[in-house]
Amino acid sequence: MKSIISGFFYLCGEKSVRIKQSILLGFLDGFFETFPFLAVFYLFHQLSSLNWQADLLTGKDTWIISGIFLAGVLGRWIMKYLVYHFQSVASYDSVAQARLSIGDHLKQAPMGYFNSNSIGNTVTTLTDDLHYIEQNAANILEKAVNGCINAFVLIIGISIFNWKIGITFFVGSLLSVAIISLMQSSSLKAAAVSKEYQNQANNKVIEYLKGLTVYKLFPESERTADEMLNVFRNIRDSSYNMEKSFIRKNLLFLLTERCMCGVIMILTGFLVLQKSMSVENAVIMFVAVFVIYKPLENLGSITGMVRMMEVSLNRIQTMEKIPVMSGGKQSCDNFKIELEHVSFKYESNQADAVSDISLVIPEKSFTAIVGASGCGKTTLTRLIARFWDCTAGTVKIGGINVKDIDIEELYSCFGIVFQDIFLFNDTIENNIKFGKPDATHEEVVASAKKACCHDFIEQLPDKYNTIVGESGGNLSGGEKQRISIARAILKDAPIILLDEATSSVDPENEWLLQQAIRELVQGKTVIMIAHKMKTIMNADQIVVMEKGRIHSVGTHKELLDTDSIYTTFWNARKNASQWKI
């Protein structure tokens, strides 16, 4: 329990003060809960002193009894309101901040983390785990902590009231705590299993939605449906088994408590017969016996929730401990790029994706990278932008190791147009402005014109306020690509990475886009990956890659004269452009 409390307080940060306040207020709520018993005790005490002549009960006594009841009711109402107020504010604020914090943390994680860890696991943590903490954690802690405190106080209070009944209550409490410990042990294992099946279900749902088109076309979709059904059945079975195990132990827990209540009532009656306890005290004990185990019942009822909370907190803390690519404090004053004996592998047991790469890309130059698919072109550009850290060697920008440059400043130096375009489910204008959030509408339009997408945007019903849909689903591939180029143009970063930037552009607009790219790269350090050879003929240098290594470097003319791989590549593309049906 201690680790859970400390973990939740760590997640809450400065908001943990409010959680502590809610726990204190919850304890005061338990204090006010005893007021009705005090009123009953006072009533019977007065009746006893008056020889049970109730008609002689004074108006003062009536006011005192009513006042105690009223104080208990109002006190509990106020305390409950404050408890829930502090809990809700702290929980929602803390989890909202945690989501932002984890998002910022993931942004600095190497891309390799997302290759080796499932998206479903990340989604489960950011949604289900944090939502569970948000909805339940503060309430669970308040019940757990106050349950322990109230049980301890009751043991002391009842022992003072009558030490024999106090010992009986203490023994019953020990038995209850022992059963609760058994419940927690089994619940922890079941919660971990249930969470793992939940991850698998999220992975399957994400995979299914991404591959929906493929599933429609191929008969293998039936097998996928069966796999999803099995995953959901596993969730059902694990949840059922957890509840079944919990119910059995909970019945034992309640049976133990009820038996101890019976023992206390019998003992109370025996003490009255022995004249060791007054009648009014016996009446108080008969009334109290039905609620003295309530704090422990609260503990028992939240056992499964406590273990689920522990699993969720552990998963959140694991995600917060993902290694990040921290940078130094140095800044770039020029944008010459140097790679010195750079090697990189995606997994430790795999071969190098790129091996022993040494290359100089002068500032404000145009460098093209060509080669067969899988030769390491994209990997090389990602290492330059520090999406990964190289396994060996050094990447420098302006003579400074990229690891020593402030990470935010480093990323601000790059404008990237990926081969796989990602657009946010927002307006076209906001997607373009993502490269420069404070840009004016006029600047957005100017960038769109340069990227040859202004005309088709103006033909849309809502123009620049058109929602592109999830991942840009309402636009064609070429339209999405041109919007991403407009975004890069607007950002106006000093280093431009173009990964097949013209791959989805229709022929009639390609020459316009080439002009836009030429305008984009003016005065920039440009690195372009391209299969369309005519887009790189004027490059300052062309890097030919083969099997993760640099085969040769030169201009278009030099490579045609000296490099057989480049010559073959050029001739193949030239012949392909002349194919006719």
C-alpha positions in Angstrom: 0.0 0.0 0.0 2.8 2.4 0.8 4.3 2.0 -2.7 0.9 2.7 -4.2 0.3 5.8 -2.1 3.8 7.2 -2.9 3.3 6.4 -6.6 0.1 8.2 -6.8 1.4 11.2 -4.9 4.4 11.3 -7.3 1.9 11.2 -10.3 -0.1 14.1 -8.7 3.0 16.2 -8.1 2.0 19.5 -6.4 -1.6 18.4 -6.5 -0.8 15.7 -4.0 -1.4 18.3 -1.3 -5.1 18.2 -2.2 -5.2 14.5 -2.0 -3.7 14.6 1.5 -6.3 17.2 2.4 -9.1 14.9 1.2 -7.7 12.0 3.2 -7.7 14.2 6.3 -11.2 15.4 5.6 -12.3 11.8 5.1 -11.0 11.0 8.6 -13.0 13.9 10.0 -16.0 12.4 8.1 -15.5 9.2 10.0 -15.4 11.2 13.2 -18.7 12.8 12.5 -20.1 9.4 11.6 -19.8 8.5 15.3 -22.1 11.3 16.4 -25.4 9.3 16.2 -23.9 6.7 18.5 -23.0 9.5 21.0 -26.6 10.7 20.8 -28.0 7.3 21.5 -25.5 6.8 24.3 -26.5 10.1 25.9 -30.2 9.2 25.5 -29.9 5.9 27.3 -27.6 7.3 29.9 -30.2 10.0 30.7 -33.0 7.5 30.7 -31.1 5.2 33.0 -30.5 8.0 35.4 -34.2 8.8 35.4 -35.2 5.2 36.0 -36.5 5.0 32.4 -39.2 7.6 33.0 -39.0 9.0 29.5 -41.6 11.7 30.3 -39.1 13.3 32.6 -36.6 13.8 29.8 -35.9 17.6 29.9 -36.1 20.0 27.0 -32.3 20.5 27.4 -31.7 16.8 26.9 -33.8 16.9 23.8 -31.9 19.8 22.4 -28.5 18.1 23.2 -29.6 14.9 21.5 -31.0 16.7 18.5 -27.9 18.9 18.3 -25.6 15.9 18.3 -27.6 14.3 15.5 -27.7 17.5 13.5 -23.9 18.1 14.0 -23.2 14.6 12.7 -25.4 15.0 9.7 -24.1 18.5 8.8 -20.6 17.6 9.6 -20.7 14.5 7.3 -22.4 16.5 4.5 -19.7 19.2 4.6 -16.8 16.8 4.9 -18.2 14.6 2.0 -18.5 17.7 -0.2 -15.0 18.8 0.6 -13.6 15.3 0.2 -15.1 14.9 -3.3 -14.2 18.4 -4.3 -10.5 18.0 -3.4 -10.4 14.5 -4.9 -12.0 15.5 -8.2 -9.9 18.6 -8.7 -6.7 16.9 -7.8 -7.4 13.7 -9.8 -8.6 15.4 -13.0 -5.8 18.0 -13.0 -3.1 15.5 -12.1 -4.1 13.1 -14.8 -4.4 15.8 -17.4 -0.9 17.0 -16.6 0.3 13.4 -16.6 -1.0 12.9 -20.1 0.8 16.0 -21.3 3.9 15.0 -19.5 4.0 11.5 -20.9 3.3 12.9 -24.4 6.2 15.3 -24.1 8.3 12.4 -22.8 7.4 10.1 -25.7 8.2 12.9 -28.1 11.8 12.7 -26.9 12.0 8.9 -27.0 14.0 7.3 -29.8 11.8 6.0 -32.6 13.2 2.6 -31.9 11.0 2.4 -28.9 7.9 2.5 -31.1 9.4 -0.2 -33.3 9.9 -2.6 -30.4 6.8 -1.7 -28.4 3.2 -2.1 -29.5 1.1 0.9 -30.1 -1.7 -0.9 -28.2 0.4 -1.0 -25.1 1.0 2.8 -25.4 -2.7 3.5 -26.1 -3.8 1.4 -23.1 -1.5 3.3 -20.8 -2.5 6.7 -22.1 -6.2 6.0 -22.1 -7.3 3.1 -19.9 -4.7 3.2 -17.2 -4.8 7.0 -16.7 -8.5 7.0 -17.0 -8.7 4.4 -14.2 -6.4 6.5 -12.0 -8.4 9.6 -12.8 -11.7 8.0 -11.9 -10.8 5.9 -8.9 -7.4 6.6 -7.3 -8.2 9.4 -4.9 -11.4 7.6 -3.7 -9.5 4.3 -3.3 -6.8 5.9 -1.3 -9.2 7.9 0.9 -11.1 4.7 1.7 -7.9 2.6 2.2 -6.1 5.1 4.4 -9.1 6.1 6.4 -10.2 2.5 6.8 -6.9 1.7 8.4 -6.9 4.8 10.6 -10.6 4.3 11.7 -10.1 0.6 12.4 -7.1 1.5 14.6 -9.0 4.2 16.4 -12.0 1.9 17.0 -9.7 -0.8 18.5 -8.4 1.8 21.0 -11.9 3.3 21.7 -13.6 -0.1 22.2 -10.8 -1.3 24.4 -11.2 1.7 26.6 -15.0 1.1 26.6 -14.5 -2.6 27.5 -11.2 -4.4 27.2 -12.8 -7.8 26.7 -14.8 -6.6 23.8 -11.8 -4.7 22.5 -9.7 -7.9 22.4 -12.5 -9.7 20.6 -12.8 -6.9 18.0 -9.0 -6.9 17.6 -8.9 -10.6 16.9 -11.6 -10.2 14.4 -9.7 -7.3 12.8 -6.6 -9.5 12.5 -8.5 -12.3 10.8 -10.1 -9.8 8.4 -6.8 -8.2 7.5 -5.3 -11.7 6.9 -8.1 -12.5 4.4 -7.7 -9.0 2.8 -4.0 -9.8 2.2 -5.0 -13.1 0.5 -7.5 -11.2 -1.7 -4.9 -8.6 -2.6 -2.3 -11.3 -3.6 -4.7 -13.1 -6.0 -6.1 -9.8 -7.3 -2.7 -8.5 -8.3 -2.0 -11.6 -10.5 -5.4 -11.4 -12.0 -5.2 -7.7 -12.7 -1.8 -8.1 -14.5 -3.2 -10.9 -16.7 -6.4 -8.9 -17.4 -4.3 -5.8 -18.4 -2.1 -7.9 -20.7 -5.2 -9.2 -22.5 -6.5 -5.7 -22.8 -3.2 -4.7 -24.5 -3.7 -7.5 -27.0 -7.2 -6.4 -27.7 -6.1 -2.8 -28.3 -3.4 -4.1 -30.7 -5.9 -6.2 -32.6 -8.4 -3.4 -32.9 -5.8 -1.0 -34.2 -4.5 -3.5 -36.6 -8.0 -4.3 -37.8 -8.9 -0.7 -38.4 -5.7 0.1 -40.2 -6.0 -3.0 -42.4 -9.8 -2.8 -43.0 -9.4 -2.4 -46.8 -7.2 -5.5 -47.0 -9.6 -7.5 -44.8 -12.4 -6.7 -47.2 -10.5 -8.1 -50.2 -9.0 -11.2 -48.8 -10.5 -14.3 -47.2 -7.9 -14.2 -44.4 -10.2 -11.7 -42.7 -12.1 -14.6 -41.2 -9.0 -15.8 -39.4 -8.4 -12.3 -38.1 -12.0 -12.1 -36.8 -11.4 -15.4 -35.0 -8.2 -14.0 -33.5 -10.0 -10.9 -32.3 -12.8 -13.1 -30.8 -10.2 -15.2 -28.9 -8.6 -12.0 -27.5 -12.0 -10.7 -26.3 -12.8 -14.1 -24.9 -9.5 -14.0 -22.9 -10.5 -10.7 -21.5 -13.9 -12.1 -20.6 -12.5 -15.2 -19.0 -9.8 -13.3 -17.0 -12.3 -10.8 -15.7 -14.7 -13.6 -14.8 -11.9 -15.6 -13.0 -10.8 -12.5 -11.1 -14.4 -11.8 -9.9 -14.9 -15.5 -9.1 -11.8 -15.6 -7.0 -12.6 -12.3 -5.3 -16.2 -13.4 -4.5 -15.0 -16.5 -2.7 -12.6 -14.7 -0.5 -15.0 -11.8 0.0 -17.6 -14.2 1.3 -15.1 -15.7 3.7 -14.2 -12.1 4.7 -17.8 -11.1 5.4 -18.5 -14.4 7.1 -15.6 -13.8 9.5 -16.8 -10.3 10.3 -20.4 -11.4 10.9 -19.3 -14.2 13.2 -17.2 -11.8 15.2 -20.1 -9.4 15.4 -22.2 -12.3 16.8 -19.5 -13.1 19.3 -19.3 -9.5 20.5 -23.1 -9.4 20.9 -23.1 -12.7 22.9 -20.2 -11.4 25.0 -22.1 -8.1 25.6 -25.1 -9.9 26.8 -23.0 -12.1 29.1 -21.3 -9.0 30.6 -24.7 -7.4 31.3 -25.9 -10.6 33.1 -22.7 -10.5 35.0 -23.4 -6.9 35.9 -20.0 -6.0 34.4 -21.7 -3.6 31.9 -24.6 -1.2 32.2 -27.7 -1.7 30.1 -27.2 1.6 28.3 -23.6 0.6 27.4 -24.9 -2.7 26.1 -27.5 -1.0 23.9 -24.7 1.2 22.5 -22.7 -1.8 21.7 -25.6 -3.7 20.1 -26.1 -0.6 17.8 -22.4 -0.1 17.2 -21.7 -3.8 16.4 -23.3 -3.5 13.0 -20.9 -0.7 11.9 -17.7 -1.2 13.8 -16.3 -3.4 11.0 -17.4 -1.0 8.3 -13.9 0.5 7.8 -12.5 -3.0 7.3 -15.4 -3.8 4.9 -14.4 -0.7 2.9 -10.9 -2.1 2.7 -12.2 -5.5 1.5 -14.5 -4.0 -1.1 -11.7 -2.1 -2.8 -9.1 -4.8 -2.7 -9.5 -5.6 -6.5 -9.5 -1.9 -7.3 -6.3 -1.4 -5.3 -4.5 -4.0 -7.2 -5.8 -2.8 -10.6 -4.6 0.7 -9.5 -1.2 -0.8 -8.6 -0.8 -2.4 -12.1 -1.9 0.9 -13.8 0.5 3.0 -11.7 3.4 0.6 -12.5 2.6 0.8 -16.2 2.5 4.6 -16.1 5.8 4.8 -14.2 7.4 2.4 -16.7 6.4 4.6 -19.6 7.7 7.7 -17.7 11.1 5.9 -17.4 11.5 5.3 -21.1 15.0 6.4 -22.0 14.9 9.7 -23.9 17.4 11.4 -26.2 18.4 14.3 -24.1 20.4 17.1 -25.7 23.0 19.5 -24.5 22.9 23.3 -24.4 24.9 24.1 -27.5 23.4 25.9 -30.5 24.1 25.8 -34.2 25.4 28.9 -36.0 25.8 27.1 -39.4 24.2 24.0 -40.9 27.0 22.0 -42.5 26.3 18.3 -41.8 29.1 15.8 -41.2 28.8 12.1 -40.7 31.9 10.3 -39.3 31.9 6.5 -39.5 28.3 6.3 -38.7 26.7 2.8 -38.2 23.3 1.9 -36.9 21.2 -1.2 -36.3 17.5 -1.3 -35.2 17.9 -4.3 -32.9 21.0 -5.5 -31.2 20.6 -9.0 -32.8 20.2 -7.5 -36.3 22.7 -6.6 -39.0 23.6 -2.9 -39.5 21.0 -0.9 -41.4 23.8 1.5 -42.3 27.5 0.8 -41.8 30.5 3.0 -41.6 29.0 6.1 -43.3 31.3 9.1 -43.7 29.8 12.0 -45.6 30.0 15.8 -45.7 27.0 17.9 -46.7 28.0 21.5 -47.1 25.7 24.2 -45.8 23.1 25.5 -48.3 23.9 22.7 -50.7 21.6 20.2 -52.4 22.4 16.5 -51.7 20.4 13.7 -53.2 20.5 10.1 -52.0 19.6 7.2 -54.3 19.8 3.5 -54.2 17.7 0.4 -54.3 14.9 -0.1 -51.7 16.2 -1.2 -48.3 19.7 0.2 -48.9 19.5 2.6 -45.9 18.5 5.9 -47.5 15.6 6.7 -45.1 17.5 5.4 -42.1 20.4 7.7 -42.9 18.2 10.8 -43.0 16.5 9.8 -39.7 19.9 9.6 -38.1 20.8 13.1 -39.4 17.5 14.4 -37.8 18.3 12.4 -34.7 15.2 10.3 -34.7 17.6 7.6 -33.6 21.1 7.8 -32.1 23.7 6.0 -34.2 25.1 2.8 -32.8 28.6 4.0 -33.7 30.2 7.1 -35.1 29.1 10.8 -34.9 26.6 13.0 -36.6 27.5 16.7 -36.5 25.7 19.9 -37.5 27.7 23.0 -37.7 30.7 21.1 -36.2 28.7 20.2 -33.1 27.6 16.6 -32.2 23.8 16.4 -32.5 23.8 14.9 -29.0 25.2 18.1 -27.6 22.6 20.4 -29.2 19.4 21.3 -27.3 16.8 18.8 -28.5 14.1 21.3 -29.2 16.5 23.6 -31.1 17.7 20.6 -33.1 14.3 19.7 -34.3 13.5 23.3 -35.1 16.3 23.2 -37.6 14.6 20.6 -39.8 11.7 20.8 -42.2 10.7 17.3 -43.3 8.4 16.0 -45.9 7.9 12.3 -45.3 7.0 9.6 -47.8 4.1 8.6 -45.5 2.2 11.7 -44.9 0.5 12.4 -41.6 -2.1 15.1 -41.2 -4.1 15.9 -38.0 -7.9 15.6 -37.9 -8.2 19.4 -38.1 -8.6 22.1 -40.7 -6.3 22.5 -43.7 -5.1 25.8 -42.3 -4.2 24.4 -38.9 -2.4 21.5 -40.5 -0.2 23.9 -42.5 0.2 26.3 -39.5 1.6 23.3 -37.5 4.9 24.3 -39.0 4.5 27.9 -37.6 1.6 28.2 -35.1 1.7 32.0 -35.0 1.5 32.4 -38.8 -1.1 34.6 -40.3 -3.7 33.4 -42.9 -1.9 35.3 -45.6 1.3 33.4 -44.8 -0.6 30.1 -44.9 -2.0 31.0 -48.3 1.4 32.0 -49.6 2.9 28.7 -48.5 0.0 26.8 -50.1 0.5 28.6 -53.4 4.2 27.7 -53.4 3.3 24.1 -52.7 0.7 24.1 -55.6 -2.2 23.3 -53.3 -4.0 26.6 -53.1 -6.2 26.0 -56.2 -7.7 22.7 -55.0 -8.1 24.1 -51.5 -10.2 27.0 -52.9 -12.4 24.6 -54.7 -13.4 22.9 -51.4 -16.7 24.0 -49.7 -15.0 25.3 -46.6 -11.7 26.2 -48.3 -8.9 26.5 -45.7 -11.4 25.6 -42.9 -12.1 22.2 -44.4 -11.5 19.3 -42.0 -9.1 16.8 -43.5 -10.4 13.9 -41.5 -8.4 11.4 -39.5 -4.9 11.0 -41.0 -6.1 13.2 -43.9 -8.6 10.6 -45.0 -10.8 13.2 -46.9 -7.9 14.1 -49.2 -6.1 12.2 -52.0 -2.5 11.1 -51.5 -1.1 13.9 -53.7 -3.2 16.5 -52.0 -1.9 15.4 -48.6 1.6 15.5 -49.8 1.3 19.0 -51.2 -0.1 20.2 -47.8 2.8 18.6 -46.0 5.2 20.5 -48.4 3.3 23.7 -47.6 3.8 23.0 -43.9 7.5 22.6 -44.5 7.6 25.8 -46.6 5.9 27.8 -43.8 8.2 26.4 -41.1 11.2 27.8 -43.1 13.7 25.6 -41.4 17.4 25.8 -42.5 17.7 22.0 -43.2 15.2 20.3 -45.5 14.7 16.6 -45.7 12.6 15.4 -48.6 11.7 11.7 -48.6 10.1 10.9 -52.0 8.4 14.3 -51.8 7.0 14.0 -55.3 6.0 10.3 -55.3 2.2 10.9 -55.1 1.9 14.0 -57.4 0.0 13.8 -60.6 2.0 14.4 -63.8 0.3 17.7 -64.7 1.2 19.3 -61.3 4.6 17.7 -61.0 6.5 20.4 -62.8 4.7 23.1 -60.7 5.7 21.1 -57.6 9.3 20.9 -58.8 9.3 24.7 -59.0 7.8 24.9 -55.5 10.5 22.6 -54.2 13.2 24.8 -55.8 11.7 27.8 -54.1 11.5 25.9 -50.8 15.2 24.9 -50.8 16.6 28.3 -51.7 19.4 29.1 -49.2 18.8 25.8 -47.4 20.8 22.7 -46.7 18.8 20.1 -48.6 18.8 16.3 -48.5 16.5 14.6 -50.9 15.7 10.9 -51.3 14.3 10.3 -54.7 13.6 7.6 -57.3 12.6 10.1 -60.0 16.1 10.8 -61.4 15.1 14.0 -63.2 14.4 15.6 -59.8 18.1 15.3 -58.7 20.0 16.0 -61.9 21.0 19.4 -60.7 22.0 18.3 -57.2 25.4 19.5 -55.9 26.2 16.0 -55.0 24.5 12.6 -55.3 25.1 9.9 -52.8 24.7 6.3 -54.2 24.0 3.7 -51.5 24.2 0.0 -51.7 23.5 -2.4 -48.8 23.8 0.2 -46.1 27.0 1.7 -47.3 28.0 4.6 -49.6 29.0 3.2 -52.9 30.0 6.5 -54.5 29.5 10.3 -54.3 29.5 12.8 -57.2 27.5 15.0 -59.5 25.1 13.5 -62.1 27.6 13.8 -64.9 30.4 12.4 -62.8 28.5 9.4 -61.7 27.2 8.6 -65.2 30.8 8.4 -66.3 32.3 6.5 -63.3 29.6 4.6 -61.3 28.0 1.5 -62.8 25.2 1.3 -60.2 24.1 4.9 -60.8 24.3 4.4 -64.6 22.2 1.3 -64.4 19.7 3.2 -62.1 19.6 6.1 -64.5 19.0 4.0 -67.6 16.3 2.0 -65.9 14.4 5.1 -64.9 14.8 6.7 -68.3 13.6 3.6 -70.1 10.6 3.3 -67.6 9.5 6.8 -68.4 9.2 5.8 -72.1 7.0 2.8 -71.5 3.6 2.9 -73.3 0.5 0.7 -73.3 
